[in-house]
Amino acid sequence: MMASSSNTASAYLVLVILIVITILGRRGVRQSKVANLNKGERQRPILITWLDPLVALLLIGSVIWGLITRDFGHLVIAFFGGAAGVPVGVARARTMYVRAVQANRSVVFRRSALEYGLLSLLLVLRIVEGSIAKLHSDAATLALTALLAFALVESFARTIDIGLRYHRETNPVTN
């Protein structure tokens, strides 16, 4: 009973966050129309970037927790999947990030279909969570554990790198 109410609360929280992201995203679209952007660039409120890992954690956190607590092998493979996510997240951040726009707390990004693909993957994994938990194939659950850890850590690494770049640009150190 407790897990069910926790999942329901988590689902409502994800829904609220996705609504906030949608509203902020619309604001970013409006700002992009009046901003001086190059082709393929868009302006996005920095808050959306900071909410991305939270959504990922809420969507797949319980799934990955169930997998890594199965046995030591799943925990180890999650570590390796997560470790692979760090350089990919940093590389994606450096590819996406163009500049900070301090006036409206936004960031200019190059468009990336990967971010939408990752969110879609996380949503699908959350939807099929019940089936995933019942998998008996060690190879399938190990691969899934690595993939989920990769996605989760990649999201955090990307957000941290973008956040640090944004902070450096909006709070320059003066000597």
C-alpha positions as semicolon CSV with decimal commas, in nm:
position;residue;x (nm);y (nm);z (nm)
1;M;0,000;0,000;0,000
2;M;0,281;0,242;0,088
3;A;0,464;0,187;-0,245
4;S;0,143;0,254;-0,439
5;S;0,081;0,587;-0,267
6;S;0,447;0,679;-0,314
7;N;0,421;0,603;-0,687
8;T;0,102;0,810;-0,710
9;A;0,265;1,104;-0,534
10;S;0,567;1,071;-0,761
11;A;0,342;1,065;-1,068
12;Y;0,164;1,381;-0,955
13;L;0,494;1,554;-0,885
14;V;0,624;1,461;-1,231
15;L;0,302;1,593;-1,384
16;V;0,337;1,925;-1,199
17;I;0,702;1,956;-1,301
18;L;0,619;1,877;-1,665
19;I;0,348;2,146;-1,660
20;V;0,602;2,396;-1,519
21;I;0,853;2,291;-1,786
22;T;0,587;2,336;-2,056
23;I;0,501;2,687;-1,932
24;L;0,868;2,782;-1,910
25;G;0,930;2,625;-2,250
26;R;0,659;2,842;-2,405
27;R;0,823;3,146;-2,247
28;G;1,153;3,037;-2,399
29;V;0,990;3,007;-2,742
30;R;0,855;3,362;-2,712
31;Q;1,196;3,489;-2,599
32;S;1,366;3,306;-2,885
33;K;1,147;3,491;-3,137
34;V;1,274;3,832;-3,023
35;A;1,632;3,730;-2,940
36;N;1,922;3,752;-3,180
37;L;1,980;3,381;-3,236
38;N;2,160;3,191;-3,507
39;K;1,988;2,919;-3,704
40;G;1,932;2,609;-3,491
41;E;1,956;2,795;-3,161
42;R;1,686;2,846;-2,901
43;Q;1,657;3,026;-2,574
44;R;1,544;2,826;-2,272
45;P;1,495;2,931;-1,909
46;I;1,775;2,784;-1,696
47;L;1,515;2,646;-1,454
48;I;1,412;2,389;-1,717
49;T;1,768;2,259;-1,725
50;W;1,777;2,235;-1,348
51;L;1,449;2,041;-1,343
52;D;1,562;1,782;-1,602
53;P;1,752;1,555;-1,360
54;L;1,470;1,572;-1,107
55;V;1,226;1,447;-1,371
56;A;1,468;1,171;-1,466
57;L;1,510;1,071;-1,103
58;L;1,135;1,067;-1,042
59;L;1,064;0,872;-1,360
60;I;1,323;0,600;-1,321
61;G;1,448;0,626;-0,963
62;S;1,224;0,354;-0,824
63;V;1,298;0,128;-1,120
64;I;1,674;0,160;-1,089
65;W;1,654;0,126;-0,710
66;G;1,468;-0,203;-0,750
67;L;1,732;-0,326;-0,992
68;I;2,044;-0,224;-0,799
69;T;1,912;-0,373;-0,477
70;R;1,864;-0,714;-0,643
71;D;2,227;-0,811;-0,604
72;F;2,583;-0,684;-0,609
73;G;2,617;-0,744;-0,986
74;H;2,340;-0,498;-1,063
75;L;2,498;-0,239;-0,835
76;V;2,835;-0,280;-1,008
77;I;2,685;-0,256;-1,356
78;A;2,490;0,055;-1,249
79;F;2,820;0,210;-1,139
80;F;2,975;0,143;-1,481
81;G;2,665;0,267;-1,665
82;G;2,666;0,582;-1,454
83;A;3,039;0,632;-1,503
84;A;2,985;0,622;-1,880
85;G;2,709;0,882;-1,843
86;V;2,941;1,148;-1,697
87;P;3,158;1,216;-2,004
88;V;2,857;1,189;-2,234
89;G;2,663;1,442;-2,023
90;V;2,956;1,682;-2,018
91;A;3,009;1,641;-2,394
92;R;2,639;1,703;-2,462
93;A;2,645;2,012;-2,239
94;R;2,943;2,154;-2,423
95;T;2,780;2,082;-2,759
96;M;2,442;2,229;-2,662
97;Y;2,549;2,533;-2,461
98;V;2,600;2,860;-2,650
99;R;2,570;3,139;-2,391
100;A;2,388;3,266;-2,083
101;V;2,126;3,540;-2,101
102;Q;2,131;3,691;-1,754
103;A;1,853;3,944;-1,821
104;N;1,586;3,673;-1,819
105;R;1,773;3,385;-1,653
106;S;1,794;3,187;-1,973
107;V;2,046;2,992;-2,172
108;V;2,090;2,975;-2,546
109;F;2,122;2,618;-2,670
110;R;2,180;2,456;-3,004
111;R;1,880;2,236;-3,081
112;S;1,922;1,872;-2,986
113;A;1,676;1,594;-3,061
114;L;1,866;1,376;-2,811
115;E;1,713;1,553;-2,511
116;Y;1,361;1,478;-2,632
117;G;1,459;1,121;-2,713
118;L;1,602;1,071;-2,365
119;L;1,288;1,205;-2,199
120;S;1,074;0,978;-2,418
121;L;1,290;0,679;-2,323
122;L;1,253;0,762;-1,954
123;L;0,876;0,790;-1,989
124;V;0,853;0,455;-2,170
125;L;1,071;0,288;-1,906
126;R;0,850;0,429;-1,632
127;I;0,535;0,302;-1,806
128;V;0,672;-0,052;-1,839
129;E;0,820;-0,051;-1,487
130;G;0,599;-0,340;-1,371
131;S;0,712;-0,563;-1,655
132;I;1,075;-0,468;-1,602
133;A;1,061;-0,561;-1,234
134;K;0,943;-0,910;-1,327
135;L;1,221;-0,982;-1,576
136;H;1,406;-1,299;-1,489
137;S;1,683;-1,278;-1,747
138;D;2,000;-1,157;-1,576
139;A;2,143;-1,027;-1,904
140;A;1,828;-0,820;-1,971
141;T;1,813;-0,673;-1,622
142;L;2,185;-0,600;-1,618
143;A;2,163;-0,421;-1,954
144;L;1,859;-0,229;-1,835
145;T;2,036;-0,133;-1,512
146;A;2,335;0,002;-1,705
147;L;2,110;0,195;-1,944
148;L;1,905;0,351;-1,665
149;A;2,214;0,447;-1,463
150;F;2,369;0,594;-1,777
151;A;2,058;0,803;-1,850
152;L;2,024;0,924;-1,493
153;V;2,388;1,021;-1,443
154;E;2,410;1,174;-1,792
155;S;2,121;1,404;-1,702
156;F;2,286;1,515;-1,377
157;A;2,630;1,561;-1,540
158;R;2,482;1,767;-1,824
159;T;2,286;1,986;-1,583
160;I;2,584;2,043;-1,354
161;D;2,809;2,138;-1,646
162;I;2,549;2,377;-1,791
163;G;2,480;2,522;-1,445
164;L;2,848;2,588;-1,385
165;R;2,889;2,755;-1,725
166;Y;2,579;2,967;-1,664
167;H;2,707;3,068;-1,320
168;R;3,052;3,161;-1,454
169;E;2,901;3,379;-1,727
170;T;2,645;3,551;-1,507
171;N;2,876;3,599;-1,206
172;P;3,216;3,691;-1,349
173;V;3,502;3,709;-1,105
174;T;3,663;4,052;-1,096
175;N;4,019;4,092;-0,979
